[in-house]
């Protein structure tokens, strides 16, 4: 199976997107130690819809994604990620609410763990998950990125500039 990738330079840093014929597999906000695998095919053409929708979101022009997603994870993780995808733009849901939505009322800690290993942050909007007292919780990329994404969704910030 061929894996394709492309990237965007954003205010958040370089964002890499990885997909195959099934859909988006991974989104990584690049850091100094990240580089694409040599077996991946850099294909802006194949990845165009992914990069376009992400760019539109970061410019504040898109509120929902219509991309095929194919994150790899356990059935439970898949269920949690789908529930997170259903949190409306600009809103937040608590771990408890997600637990209720997936009919797993005692799985709050496991939901937090699934959220933390989300392979497609931003598009699977883990920044919209709140603690049980409706406080922000940081994504694996840190509180600054969480705050920036929430500011974007409240209309206070744009995270992509055309150069």
SVG drawing of the C-alpha trace seen along z (x, -y; Angstrom):
<svg xmlns="http://www.w3.org/2000/svg" viewBox="-25 -38 40 41">
<polyline fill="none" stroke="black" stroke-width="0.4" points="0.0,0.0 1.4,-3.4 1.4,-6.1 1.2,-9.7 2.1,-12.8 2.2,-16.6 2.6,-19.4 1.5,-22.9 3.6,-25.7 1.3,-27.3 1.5,-29.5 1.3,-26.2 4.4,-24.9 4.8,-22.5 1.8,-20.2 2.4,-16.8 -0.6,-14.9 -0.3,-11.2 -2.9,-9.2 -3.5,-6.2 -6.4,-5.2 -8.6,-4.6 -8.2,-8.1 -6.2,-10.2 -4.1,-8.1 -2.0,-10.7 -1.6,-14.4 1.6,-15.5 2.6,-19.0 6.3,-18.8 8.9,-19.3 12.7,-19.3 12.8,-15.5 10.0,-14.6 10.7,-13.8 8.6,-11.8 9.5,-8.2 11.6,-7.5 9.0,-5.0 6.2,-7.6 5.5,-9.4 5.4,-13.2 2.4,-13.8 0.8,-17.3 -1.6,-16.2 -3.0,-13.2 -3.1,-15.2 -4.6,-18.3 -8.1,-17.9 -6.6,-17.2 -4.3,-20.2 -7.0,-22.5 -9.6,-21.6 -7.0,-22.0 -5.9,-25.3 -9.5,-26.5 -10.0,-25.5 -6.9,-27.3 -8.1,-30.4 -11.4,-30.2 -13.3,-29.5 -14.2,-25.8 -16.1,-24.4 -16.5,-20.8 -14.2,-18.4 -15.5,-16.1 -12.4,-14.1 -12.2,-10.3 -10.5,-9.4 -8.7,-6.1 -6.9,-6.4 -5.5,-3.1 -6.6,-2.1 -8.6,0.3 -12.3,0.5 -12.7,-1.4 -10.4,-4.1 -12.2,-4.3 -15.5,-4.8 -14.0,-7.6 -12.5,-9.3 -15.8,-9.2 -17.6,-10.7 -15.0,-13.5 -15.6,-14.2 -19.2,-14.8 -18.4,-17.6 -19.6,-20.8 -17.2,-23.5 -16.7,-26.0 -18.1,-23.7 -16.8,-21.4 -17.9,-18.1 -16.7,-16.6 -15.2,-13.1 -18.4,-12.2 -20.6,-13.3 -18.4,-11.3 -18.7,-8.3 -22.5,-8.6 -22.5,-9.0 -20.6,-5.8 -22.5,-3.9 -19.4,-3.4 -20.2,-5.4 -17.3,-4.0 -14.7,-4.5 -13.7,-8.1 -10.0,-7.3 -9.9,-5.1 -11.5,-7.9 -8.8,-10.2 -6.1,-7.7 -7.8,-7.3 -7.9,-11.1 -4.2,-11.4 -3.2,-8.9 -5.5,-10.5 -3.4,-10.2 -5.3,-13.0 -5.5,-16.0 -7.2,-19.1 -9.4,-17.1 -10.4,-14.7 -10.8,-17.8 -9.4,-16.6 -9.0,-20.2 -12.8,-20.3 -12.7,-17.8 -13.2,-19.3 -12.5,-18.0 -15.6,-17.0 -15.8,-20.5 -15.8,-22.0 -12.2,-23.2 -9.9,-23.1 -7.6,-20.1 -4.5,-20.3 -3.9,-18.1 -0.6,-16.2 0.8,-19.2 0.4,-21.4 -1.8,-24.1 -0.6,-26.8 -1.9,-24.8 -5.1,-24.0 -5.6,-27.7 -4.9,-28.7 -7.3,-26.2 -10.1,-27.3 -9.3,-31.0 -9.6,-30.1 -13.0,-28.5 -14.2,-31.5 -13.2,-33.8 -10.4,-35.5 -7.5,-34.1 -6.4,-32.9 -3.7,-30.2 -2.8,-30.1 -1.4,-33.0 -0.7,-33.0 2.9,-34.1"/>
</svg>
